[in-house]
């Protein structure tokens, strides 16, 4: 599943390479991904000129001359800038541009393509309930978000309504960098631990962002990201030595998900 580094990278590429293009036609083969009937969706965006692209959490937000195109890849997928002659084997939607290029979008599971009229983005239910982009948070912002919270730190970080962008791929290293056990209670965090968490969020996400995202995801030209397993500190590295102390990394159950931790660097108490 793409997370903030991958989504931010796609949005940045789309902003650079799609701005100014005009949508000449739209073909949809998976209508259930839309928030409107296929005809209404196509009519709303056909003829639109793309202005800019940005992101909010795991949503790509494309502003056009006729409103917003919102894209969420769900559990995974691809967004490729290509031509009709070089389409990928699978796609769910194609946006043709006036310059003979096209944007081919594929969802593996549960993706979304939504149209939002100009001026109505704040009322789009699925994005309006998102918290701020996690990389935009300062130490003071994080303290304010954490104040009065209960529950565990892992659940808090994964709650997209609190902060948007962290998922299961990067959270293991973020918590390791902060030296926090995933089941630590929010109301027990000391000010210094919150500052360490703020730094760890940046340190856990920016290296992947700088390398174009994870190696198992692709950019809009079909190139794989440069963030490899060698760049991951402890996530998915059960039994391997902790890079800080050498203690074997373990996998533990944390609610409905699993977590990878160093039992020495991330004590439960």
C-alpha positions in Angstrom: 0.0 0.0 0.0 1.5 3.4 -0.9 2.0 5.7 2.0 3.1 9.3 2.3 6.5 9.1 0.6 5.0 7.4 -2.4 1.9 9.6 -2.6 3.9 12.8 -2.2 6.3 11.7 -4.9 3.5 10.9 -7.3 1.8 14.2 -6.6 5.0 16.1 -7.1 5.6 14.4 -10.5 2.1 15.0 -11.6 2.4 18.6 -10.6 5.5 19.0 -12.8 4.5 16.9 -15.8 0.7 17.3 -16.0 0.2 21.0 -15.4 -1.2 22.7 -18.5 -2.4 19.5 -20.1 -6.1 19.4 -21.2 -8.3 16.3 -20.6 -9.8 15.5 -24.0 -11.6 12.3 -23.0 -12.0 9.8 -20.2 -12.5 6.1 -20.2 -13.6 4.2 -17.1 -13.8 0.4 -16.8 -14.4 0.3 -13.0 -17.3 2.6 -12.3 -17.5 1.6 -8.6 -14.4 3.6 -7.9 -16.2 6.8 -8.8 -18.4 9.1 -6.6 -20.6 9.9 -9.6 -22.2 8.0 -12.4 -19.7 7.5 -15.2 -21.3 9.9 -17.6 -21.5 12.7 -15.0 -17.9 12.1 -13.9 -16.7 12.3 -17.5 -18.7 15.3 -18.4 -17.4 17.2 -15.3 -13.8 16.8 -16.2 -13.7 16.5 -20.0 -12.2 19.7 -21.4 -10.6 20.6 -18.1 -7.1 22.0 -18.0 -4.9 20.7 -15.2 -3.6 23.4 -12.9 -1.6 21.7 -10.2 -1.4 18.5 -8.1 -0.8 18.2 -4.4 -1.6 15.6 -1.7 -3.4 15.2 1.6 -2.5 12.0 3.4 -2.9 9.2 0.9 -5.1 11.2 -1.4 -3.7 13.0 -4.5 -5.6 16.2 -5.2 -5.5 17.4 -8.8 -6.9 20.9 -9.3 -8.3 21.6 -12.7 -10.0 24.5 -14.4 -13.3 22.6 -13.8 -12.9 21.5 -10.2 -10.9 18.7 -8.5 -9.9 15.2 -9.4 -9.1 13.2 -6.3 -7.2 9.9 -6.5 -6.7 7.3 -3.8 -4.9 4.1 -4.7 -6.4 2.2 -1.8 -4.4 -1.0 -1.1 -2.1 -0.3 -4.1 -2.0 0.5 -7.7 -0.3 2.5 -10.4 -0.6 5.9 -12.0 1.3 6.0 -15.3 1.9 8.9 -17.7 2.0 7.1 -21.1 0.3 6.8 -24.5 -2.5 4.7 -25.9 0.2 2.7 -27.8 2.1 1.8 -24.6 -0.7 1.1 -22.1 0.0 -1.2 -19.2 -1.7 -4.7 -19.2 -4.2 -3.6 -16.6 -5.9 -0.3 -16.0 -9.2 1.0 -14.5 -9.3 4.5 -15.9 -7.7 6.5 -18.7 -7.5 10.2 -18.9 -6.6 11.2 -22.5 -4.8 14.5 -23.0 -4.8 16.8 -26.0 -1.1 16.2 -26.7 -1.7 12.4 -27.3 -0.4 11.4 -23.9 -2.7 9.8 -21.3 -2.8 9.0 -17.6 -3.6 5.3 -17.0 -4.7 4.5 -13.5 -4.9 0.9 -12.1 -6.2 -0.1 -8.6 -5.4 -3.4 -7.0 -8.0 -3.1 -4.3 -10.4 -0.4 -3.1 -9.2 2.6 -5.1 -11.1 5.8 -5.6 -11.5 8.5 -8.3 -13.7 11.3 -7.1 -14.8 14.6 -8.7 -15.3 17.6 -6.5 -16.7 20.9 -7.8 -14.7 24.1 -7.4 -15.2 25.5 -3.9 -16.4 22.2 -2.4 -13.2 20.4 -1.4 -13.8 21.2 2.2 -17.0 19.3 2.1 -15.6 16.1 0.5 -16.3 13.7 3.3 -13.3 11.3 2.8 -10.7 14.0 2.8 -12.3 16.6 5.1 -12.0 14.2 8.0 -8.2 13.8 7.5 -5.7 15.3 10.0 -2.8 17.4 8.8 -0.1 16.0 6.6 2.3 14.4 9.1 5.5 15.9 7.6 4.0 19.4 8.1 3.8 19.0 11.9 6.1 20.9 14.2 7.0 19.8 17.7 4.4 22.1 19.1 1.8 20.8 16.6 2.4 17.3 17.7 2.2 18.2 21.4 -1.2 19.8 20.8 -2.5 16.8 18.9 -1.3 14.4 21.6 -2.6 16.4 24.5 -5.6 14.7 26.1 -5.3 11.6 23.9 -5.6 8.1 25.3 -4.9 4.7 23.8 -1.6 3.5 22.4 1.0 5.4 20.4 0.8 3.0 17.4 -3.0 3.4 17.1 -2.7 7.1 17.4 -0.1 7.4 14.6 -2.2 5.2 12.3 -5.4 7.2 12.9 -5.6 9.3 9.7 -8.1 11.7 11.4 -5.3 12.7 13.8 -2.5 13.0 11.3 -2.4 11.8 7.7 0.2 9.8 5.9 1.7 7.1 8.2 0.8 3.5 7.5 2.0 0.0 8.5 5.1 0.1 6.2 7.0 3.0 7.9 5.6 3.0 11.5 8.0 0.3 12.8 11.1 2.4 12.0 9.4 5.6 13.3 8.7 4.1 16.7 12.2 2.5 16.8 13.8 5.9 16.0 11.7 7.4 18.8 12.6 4.5 21.1 9.0 4.0 21.9 7.2 0.7 22.3 4.1 0.6 20.0 1.8 -0.1 23.0 3.0 2.8 25.1 0.0 4.8 26.4 -0.4 8.3 24.9 -1.1 9.9 28.3 2.2 8.6 29.7 4.5 10.2 27.1 7.0 12.7 28.6 7.7 16.0 26.7 11.1 14.8 25.6 9.5 11.6 24.2 7.1 13.7 22.2 10.0 15.7 20.8 11.8 12.5 19.9 8.7 11.2 18.2 8.4 14.4 16.1 12.0 14.0 15.0 11.5 10.3 14.3 8.5 11.0 12.0 10.8 13.1 9.9 13.7 10.7 10.0 11.4 7.7 9.2 9.7 9.2 6.2 12.0 11.7 4.5 14.7 9.2 3.4 12.1 7.3 1.4 10.6 10.5 0.0 14.1 11.6 -1.1 14.6 8.3 -2.9 11.3 8.3 -4.7 9.4 6.0 -2.4 9.6 2.3 -1.6 11.2 -0.2 -4.0 7.9 -2.1 -4.5 6.0 1.1 -5.7 6.3 2.9 -9.1 6.3 6.5 -10.2 4.3 7.9 -13.1 7.0 6.7 -15.5 6.9 3.1 -14.2 10.2 3.4 -12.4 10.5 1.7 -9.0 11.3 3.7 -5.9 14.8 3.7 -4.5 14.1 3.0 -0.9 15.1 -0.6 -0.4 15.1 -3.2 2.3 18.6 -2.1 3.1 17.3 1.3 4.1 14.7 -0.1 6.5 16.1 -0.2 10.1 13.9 -2.8 11.8 10.6 -3.2 10.0 10.0 -6.7 8.7 13.5 -7.8 9.9 12.5 -10.3 12.6 15.5 -12.1 14.2 18.0 -9.7 12.6 20.2 -7.7 14.9 19.1 -4.2 16.0 21.2 -1.6 14.3 21.7 0.2 17.6 22.3 -2.5 20.1 22.5 -5.8 18.3 19.6 -7.4 20.1 17.5 -9.6 17.8 14.4 -7.8 16.4 11.2 -9.5 17.4 7.7 -9.5 16.0 4.8 -8.9 18.4 1.1 -8.7 18.1 -0.4 -5.2 18.6 -4.1 -5.4 18.4 -5.2 -6.5 14.9 -1.7 -5.9 13.5 1.9 -7.0 14.1 4.8 -4.8 15.1 8.6 -5.2 14.7 10.5 -3.9 17.7 13.9 -4.1 19.4 12.9 -5.3 23.0 16.0 -3.5 24.4 15.6 -0.2 22.7 11.8 -0.1 23.0 10.9 -1.4 26.4 7.2 -1.9 27.2 7.4 0.0 30.5 
